[in-house]
Amino acid sequence: MAKLISYPLSVVYYLFFGSCLVVFDGLQRICFTFSVRAHKASVVLLNFLLLRCLNILGTRFKFDMPFSLEKGQSYIFVANHQSTYDIPPLIWCFRKIHPKFVGKKELGKGIPSISFNLKNGGAVLIDRKKPKEALGQIKAFGKMLSANKESVVIFPEGTRSRTHQPKAFKLGGLKELMAVMPDAKLVGISISHSWKLSQYGSFPMGLGAFVKLKVHPPIHFSSDTVSETLEDLEKTIKANIED
């Protein structure tokens, strides 16, 4: 019955979702001509509205972050990746510091709003088929972030798990970021239940998902303990993913 109901609700959802992307594609371009700050504001508003679109499907969100982020501090946010719908809540949750993303190059063209933001908002888009080139891009990206005291979000699984079972973390890109961002702090994020939104594929959408983001306390790291630190971080993230 739930899947049957999801068909008409999914149509309504996609109408609102698509309209937001099209409208904000133009709005972002206008804001971008004025200032970086105006562009950031448009991106934050877009993702707030995308969360409201997901509410049409009965989706709820819970952010569990029992601490405040420091101003002027760089962070490397490390999260598991269950679906495309991990992104809007992350952008909204961390809107005050507006972290950049490590994404795949395919997202850089053809998607209203999203492609423009990734190409012009400071993200790095890598070719997963060229790992050596990708690592070089991530290293240069990390140096820029470190110099500007900015933050980054990376999904070390490399792709969406599509279930509650996370994939093994690929740590090459993360290690490159840590090497060139020695003053940053690592922050693990456990994302639960966002996969349920795509449990039937792209259509219909899943109903009633309770998406939870548990943000773990920041971790200092040193070059001498990178492997041990990342091993512990991976365990912490995965141990807090709900079935």
N, C-alpha and C positions, 0 to 999 in steps of 0.2 A: 504493500500500500504506500509506504514512504517513497519508494522509487517512482510509483505512478504519479504521486503528487508533485514530485520533483520536476517533472517535465514542464508543466506550465510555469512553475516558479523559476525554473532555469531560463525560460524565454524572457520573463520579466527581468531577471537578474542581468542577462546579457544585454538587454536593451539599455539598462541604466549604466552598466559597466562600460559598454562600447561608447555610449554617449559621453561619459566622463573622459575617456581616453581621447576621443576626437576633439572635444571642446578644449581640453587642457593642452593638447598638442599645439593648438594655436595660441592659447594663453601663455604657455611656457615661452614660446618664441618671442612674444611681445615683452614679457617680463625680462627675458634674457638680454634684450636690447637696452634695458634700463640699468640693471645691476645684477651682480651675483646674488645679492641678498633678496632681491625681488624674485629671482628665479627659484631660490631655495624655498621661499614662502609659497610659491605656486605648487611646488612639488609636495610640500607638507599638506597643503589643502587637498590636493589630488588624492593623496593616500588616505587622508581622513575620509573622503567621500567614497573611496574604494572599500574601506571597511564598512561604511554604511550600506553600500551595495550588497556586501556579503551578509549583512543583517537580514536582508530579504529572504535568505535561505535558512534563517534561524541560527546563523552562525554567531557564537559568542566568543569573546576574547578575554583572557586573563593575563596580565603582566605581573610577574612576581619578581620585583627588584628592590630588595630591602636595604638599599644604600643609594647614595647620590654620586653622580659622576663629577669629577673635579674639572674646573675650568682650566684650560690651557694644558691639559694632560692628553696625550695620545693613547688610544686604546686599539687593540687588535681584538675584535669580536669574532669568536669562533663558534659556529652553530652547526648543528645537524640540519639536513635539508630534506623535507618531506614532500613539498609541493611548491608550485609557483606562488601560492598564497602565503608563503612565509615572508615575502618581501614587504607588502604594505604594513603589517604590524611592526616589523622591525624599523622601517622608516619612521613610523609614527612614534614608536617607543623612544627612539633616540633622536627625535627631531631637534632637540636643543643643540646637539653637536654635529648633526648631519654627516654621519660617516659615509665614506665612499665604499663602493662595492667592487669585488673581483668577480667578473662575469664572463660568460662565453661570447665570442664574437658574433654569433648568430643573432644575439639580442640587439645588436647595434643598428639594425636596419629593418624597416617594414612594419614596425609596431608603433602605432600612434602613441605619443607621450613618452612611452617607455624608452624607445630607441633614442629619441632626442635627449632625454635626461641622462641616459648612460653616456652618450657621446659628448655631451656638453657640460655634464655635472661633475666631471672629475673621475669617473670610474675607469678601470682598466679592463679591456675586453680581450681575452686571450683565445688562441686557437688550441683547443685541447688535443688536436692531432699533431701539434708541434711542441712537445713538452719542453725542449731546451729553449726554444724561442720564448715560450710562455714564462719560464722561470726568469729569463732576462727582463721581460716586461714587468713582472711582479717586483723584481729587485729595484728597477728604476722607479717604479710607482711608489714603493716603500720609502725610498730616499726622499722623494718629493713630499710625501706625507710627514715624514720625520722633520724635514726642514720647516714645514708649515704648521707643525704641531696638530695635525689632523688625524682622524681615526679611520678604520677600515673594517668592513665585514667580509669574512671569507667562509666558504662552505667547504671544508676539507674532504668531504666525500666525493666532491667533483661533479656529482649529478644528484638528482632527486632519488631518494630511496623508494618513494611511492607507497610505503607501508610504515608501520611503527618500528620495523626492524632497520636500524641504521647500517649503512655500508661501512667498510673499513676506511679509516681516514688516510688520505694521501697527504703526507706532511711536507713535501718538497716546497710548495709555494709558501706555506706557513713559516717554514724555517728561513726562507729568503726574507720574508717580512721581518722576522725577529732579528735577523742578522743586521739589517739596516735601520731598524727602529729600536735601538737598545734602551731608550728611555720610555718606551710604551709599556702598557700593562695589558696582560692577557685577560680577556673576559669570556668565559664559556657561557653558551646559551643552549638550553635544552628545549626543543620545540616538540610539542605533542599534539596529535590529532589533526594537524592541517592536511594530512594525506586523505582524510575522510571526505574532504571537499572534492577530490578527484577520484574517488573510489570506483566510479563507473566510467572513467575517462573524462573527456572534455564535455560530454553531454549524455545524460543530464548531470547536474551538479549534485553532490551529496548534501543532505539536509541535516540541520541541527548539530553541526560540529562545534565542539567546545575547544577552541584552539588556545593552548597554554604556552606561554613563553616564560621559562624560569631562567633568570639571569644570575649567574654565580658570581661571588665576590672577585674583584680584580686580583690578579696574581703578578707579583714581581718575578722577573726571570733574569738569569745571567747566562752568558755564553757557555759556561762550564756545565750547566745542568739542563740544556735545551731538551735533550731526548727524554730525560726523566720527567721534566715538567710537562711535556706534551703527552707522555704516556698517562700521567695522572689526570691531565685535563680531559683527554679522550674518555677515560673511565668515568669521570664525574659527569660529563655531558650525557653519555649513554645510560648511566645508571639512573638518571632523572627523567628519561623519556618514558612517558606513560603508554601502556598498551592500548 
